[in-house]
């Protein structure tokens, strides 16, 4: 997978959440020899997401504040439809910790690692703290999270992370919000 180059912010748009969606879709379909996403297709997908946000009067707030978790859920529903119509790919999205506010990092890393070990899968998560950012974990273990990241962040150490939705004082640099974890699975080809 050394040849995989995630699109960087500024190439398609300037929103890490939108880039995370594009990169998660590309990563999840990378091992399928018959499925590739051209730059033009990725740009069309970005335009579709922007139109969806604009149609819901969410574009300005998203441009100003970034994607919130409900916005990510909304856009992943839109990409499910777009992928089926344009690439004959079915996307299933799961939020395993949708109501969790606090959990051990090992629960999150175990869940992501297990999911990523299945074919045609990817994940998206959101961090807060030193960096408020959506990203795509591609390899996870108890010590490190590795990313295909639009901001160029290759990895973070799990010892620098907490897994909580609360704004509690913490010595951790990064806080991963449990309800902001999305697991994507793909099937079908064009």
Secondary structure, DSSP 4 states (H G I P E B T S, - for coil): -TT--PPPTTTS-S-HHHHHHHHHHHHHTTT-TT----HHHHHHHHHHHHHHHHHTT-HHHHHHH---HHHHHHHHHHHHHHHHHHH--EEEEE-TTTT-SB--HHHHHHHHHHHHTSSSEEEEEEEEES--EEEEEEEE-SSEEEEE-TT---EEEGGGEEEBSS----S-SEEE-GGG-EEEEEE---
